Amino acid sequence: MNFDGRVQLSVKVTENFKERNRGLLALDKLENGQGLLITPCRSVHTFGMQYPLDLLYLNKALKIVKIIENLQPLRMSMALRGHSTLELNSGEVQRLGLSLGMQASLH
Protein backbone atom coordinates (compact mmCIF):
# COMPACT_ATOMS: atom_id res chain seq x y z
CA MET A 1 0.00 0.00 0.00
CA ASN A 2 1.22 3.49 -0.70
CA PHE A 3 -0.05 6.96 0.19
CA ASP A 4 0.01 9.75 -2.38
CA GLY A 5 2.62 7.73 -4.28
CA ARG A 6 5.33 8.52 -1.76
CA VAL A 7 4.81 6.49 1.44
CA GLN A 8 5.18 2.74 0.98
CA LEU A 9 3.91 0.18 3.53
CA SER A 10 3.83 -3.60 3.61
CA VAL A 11 0.20 -4.35 4.45
CA LYS A 12 -1.63 -7.57 5.25
CA VAL A 13 -5.32 -7.39 4.32
CA THR A 14 -7.88 -9.35 6.32
CA GLU A 15 -9.70 -11.82 4.11
CA ASN A 16 -12.62 -13.07 6.20
CA PHE A 17 -14.75 -12.41 9.28
CA LYS A 18 -12.50 -14.47 11.56
CA GLU A 19 -9.38 -12.47 10.57
CA ARG A 20 -11.26 -9.15 10.92
CA ASN A 21 -12.58 -10.12 14.33
CA ARG A 22 -9.15 -11.25 15.57
CA GLY A 23 -7.15 -8.33 14.16
CA LEU A 24 -3.64 -8.09 15.56
CA LEU A 25 -4.39 -10.22 18.62
CA ALA A 26 -3.25 -13.37 16.81
CA LEU A 27 -0.32 -11.79 14.94
CA ASP A 28 3.19 -10.77 15.91
CA LYS A 29 3.72 -7.11 16.83
CA LEU A 30 3.94 -4.92 13.76
CA GLU A 31 7.30 -3.55 12.71
CA ASN A 32 7.83 -0.07 11.29
CA GLY A 33 6.63 -0.04 7.70
CA GLN A 34 4.03 -2.77 8.30
CA GLY A 35 0.27 -2.57 8.76
CA LEU A 36 -2.92 -4.58 8.99
CA LEU A 37 -5.84 -3.40 6.85
CA ILE A 38 -9.18 -4.49 8.31
CA THR A 39 -12.05 -4.08 5.88
CA PRO A 40 -14.83 -3.39 6.41
CA CYS A 41 -14.11 -1.87 9.84
CA ARG A 42 -15.36 1.35 11.45
CA SER A 43 -14.29 0.62 15.02
CA VAL A 44 -11.32 -0.88 16.82
CA HIS A 45 -10.68 -2.00 20.37
CA THR A 46 -7.37 -2.72 22.02
CA PHE A 47 -8.62 -5.07 24.75
CA GLY A 48 -6.03 -7.82 25.07
CA MET A 49 -3.34 -5.80 23.27
CA GLN A 50 0.03 -5.34 24.93
CA TYR A 51 1.13 -2.25 23.00
CA PRO A 52 -0.36 0.97 21.56
CA LEU A 53 -1.37 1.47 17.92
CA ASP A 54 -1.76 4.23 15.37
CA LEU A 55 -4.99 3.93 13.37
CA LEU A 56 -5.91 5.27 9.97
CA TYR A 57 -9.59 5.16 9.09
CA LEU A 58 -10.09 5.06 5.33
CA ASN A 59 -13.24 5.68 3.30
CA LYS A 60 -14.31 3.40 0.42
CA ALA A 61 -12.01 5.32 -1.93
CA LEU A 62 -9.08 4.64 0.47
CA LYS A 63 -8.71 8.28 1.52
CA ILE A 64 -7.71 8.95 5.15
CA VAL A 65 -10.75 10.36 6.96
CA LYS A 66 -9.60 10.03 10.59
CA ILE A 67 -6.31 9.45 12.38
CA ILE A 68 -5.85 8.15 15.91
CA GLU A 69 -2.31 8.16 17.24
CA ASN A 70 -0.97 6.09 20.13
CA LEU A 71 -4.21 4.31 21.06
CA GLN A 72 -3.33 2.57 24.30
CA PRO A 73 -4.42 -0.94 25.36
CA LEU A 74 -7.93 -1.24 26.85
CA ARG A 75 -9.37 1.54 24.66
CA MET A 76 -11.88 1.84 21.82
CA SER A 77 -12.04 4.05 18.74
CA MET A 78 -14.48 4.51 15.88
CA ALA A 79 -15.05 6.55 12.74
CA LEU A 80 -18.55 6.71 11.30
CA ARG A 81 -17.21 8.00 7.96
CA GLY A 82 -14.67 5.19 7.78
CA HIS A 83 -15.00 2.02 5.77
CA SER A 84 -11.75 0.28 6.69
CA THR A 85 -9.03 0.66 9.30
CA LEU A 86 -5.28 0.44 8.85
CA GLU A 87 -3.55 -0.52 12.09
CA LEU A 88 0.05 0.61 12.42
CA ASN A 89 2.79 0.53 15.02
CA SER A 90 2.47 3.49 17.38
CA GLY A 91 4.51 6.42 16.06
CA GLU A 92 4.18 5.47 12.39
CA VAL A 93 1.74 8.28 11.52
CA GLN A 94 4.27 10.88 12.62
CA ARG A 95 7.33 9.01 11.30
CA LEU A 96 5.78 8.63 7.84
CA GLY A 97 4.16 12.07 7.72
CA LEU A 98 0.65 10.70 7.15
CA SER A 99 -2.22 13.21 7.28
CA LEU A 100 -5.95 13.57 6.70
CA GLY A 101 -6.98 13.49 3.07
CA MET A 102 -4.01 11.47 1.83
CA GLN A 103 -4.98 8.94 -0.81
CA ALA A 104 -3.95 5.31 -0.46
CA SER A 105 -3.70 2.68 -3.14
CA LEU A 106 -3.30 -1.08 -2.91
CA HIS A 107 -1.06 -2.92 -5.31
LOVO-713987 format. One record per residue (C-alpha): residue number from 0; x, y, z. Coordinates in steps of 0.001 Angstrom, whole numbers, plus 500000, padded with zeros to 6 digits. Example, Ala and Ser with C-alpha at 12.3 -4.5 7.8 and 13.67 -1.06 7.14 Angstrom:
2
+-----+--------+--------+--------+
|   k |     xx |     yy |     zz |
+-----+--------+--------+--------+
|   0 | 512300 | 495500 | 507800 |
|   1 | 513670 | 498940 | 507140 |
+-----+--------+--------+--------+
//
This chain:
107
+-----+--------+--------+--------+
|   k |     xx |     yy |     zz |
+-----+--------+--------+--------+
|   0 | 500000 | 500000 | 500000 |
|   1 | 501218 | 503490 | 499305 |
|   2 | 499950 | 506959 | 500191 |
|   3 | 500008 | 509750 | 497618 |
|   4 | 502616 | 507728 | 495717 |
|   5 | 505333 | 508517 | 498243 |
|   6 | 504805 | 506492 | 501439 |
|   7 | 505183 | 502740 | 500982 |
|   8 | 503907 | 500180 | 503525 |
|   9 | 503832 | 496397 | 503611 |
|  10 | 500198 | 495649 | 504455 |
|  11 | 498374 | 492428 | 505253 |
|  12 | 494681 | 492614 | 504316 |
|  13 | 492119 | 490655 | 506319 |
|  14 | 490304 | 488184 | 504110 |
|  15 | 487383 | 486929 | 506201 |
|  16 | 485253 | 487592 | 509277 |
|  17 | 487505 | 485531 | 511562 |
|  18 | 490620 | 487534 | 510572 |
|  19 | 488739 | 490847 | 510923 |
|  20 | 487425 | 489880 | 514329 |
|  21 | 490854 | 488751 | 515571 |
|  22 | 492852 | 491673 | 514158 |
|  23 | 496357 | 491914 | 515561 |
|  24 | 495607 | 489782 | 518617 |
|  25 | 496755 | 486633 | 516808 |
|  26 | 499684 | 488207 | 514942 |
|  27 | 503195 | 489233 | 515909 |
|  28 | 503722 | 492885 | 516828 |
|  29 | 503942 | 495080 | 513756 |
|  30 | 507296 | 496449 | 512713 |
|  31 | 507832 | 499926 | 511294 |
|  32 | 506629 | 499958 | 507703 |
|  33 | 504031 | 497225 | 508296 |
|  34 | 500272 | 497431 | 508760 |
|  35 | 497082 | 495421 | 508990 |
|  36 | 494162 | 496597 | 506854 |
|  37 | 490824 | 495509 | 508312 |
|  38 | 487953 | 495920 | 505883 |
|  39 | 485171 | 496612 | 506414 |
|  40 | 485891 | 498125 | 509836 |
|  41 | 484642 | 501346 | 511455 |
|  42 | 485714 | 500622 | 515022 |
|  43 | 488676 | 499119 | 516819 |
|  44 | 489319 | 497995 | 520373 |
|  45 | 492632 | 497280 | 522023 |
|  46 | 491383 | 494934 | 524746 |
|  47 | 493972 | 492177 | 525074 |
|  48 | 496657 | 494200 | 523273 |
|  49 | 500031 | 494662 | 524933 |
|  50 | 501133 | 497747 | 523001 |
|  51 | 499644 | 500969 | 521561 |
|  52 | 498631 | 501470 | 517921 |
|  53 | 498237 | 504229 | 515371 |
|  54 | 495007 | 503926 | 513375 |
|  55 | 494087 | 505272 | 509968 |
|  56 | 490413 | 505156 | 509092 |
|  57 | 489914 | 505062 | 505334 |
|  58 | 486758 | 505683 | 503301 |
|  59 | 485694 | 503397 | 500419 |
|  60 | 487991 | 505322 | 498065 |
|  61 | 490925 | 504641 | 500474 |
|  62 | 491285 | 508277 | 501522 |
|  63 | 492291 | 508947 | 505149 |
|  64 | 489248 | 510361 | 506964 |
|  65 | 490404 | 510025 | 510586 |
|  66 | 493693 | 509454 | 512380 |
|  67 | 494155 | 508148 | 515911 |
|  68 | 497690 | 508155 | 517243 |
|  69 | 499034 | 506089 | 520134 |
|  70 | 495790 | 504309 | 521060 |
|  71 | 496675 | 502567 | 524300 |
|  72 | 495575 | 499060 | 525358 |
|  73 | 492065 | 498758 | 526854 |
|  74 | 490626 | 501544 | 524662 |
|  75 | 488123 | 501838 | 521815 |
|  76 | 487963 | 504048 | 518745 |
|  77 | 485521 | 504507 | 515883 |
|  78 | 484949 | 506550 | 512738 |
|  79 | 481453 | 506713 | 511297 |
|  80 | 482794 | 508002 | 507963 |
|  81 | 485332 | 505191 | 507779 |
|  82 | 484998 | 502020 | 505772 |
|  83 | 488254 | 500284 | 506687 |
|  84 | 490969 | 500660 | 509300 |
|  85 | 494721 | 500443 | 508847 |
|  86 | 496453 | 499476 | 512087 |
|  87 | 500055 | 500609 | 512418 |
|  88 | 502787 | 500534 | 515017 |
|  89 | 502471 | 503491 | 517382 |
|  90 | 504511 | 506423 | 516062 |
|  91 | 504176 | 505470 | 512387 |
|  92 | 501742 | 508275 | 511523 |
|  93 | 504267 | 510880 | 512621 |
|  94 | 507325 | 509010 | 511298 |
|  95 | 505780 | 508633 | 507836 |
|  96 | 504157 | 512071 | 507719 |
|  97 | 500654 | 510702 | 507152 |
|  98 | 497781 | 513210 | 507281 |
|  99 | 494048 | 513572 | 506703 |
| 100 | 493017 | 513494 | 503074 |
| 101 | 495990 | 511474 | 501830 |
| 102 | 495020 | 508940 | 499187 |
| 103 | 496053 | 505311 | 499539 |
| 104 | 496299 | 502682 | 496856 |
| 105 | 496699 | 498918 | 497089 |
| 106 | 498945 | 497083 | 494687 |
+-----+--------+--------+--------+
//
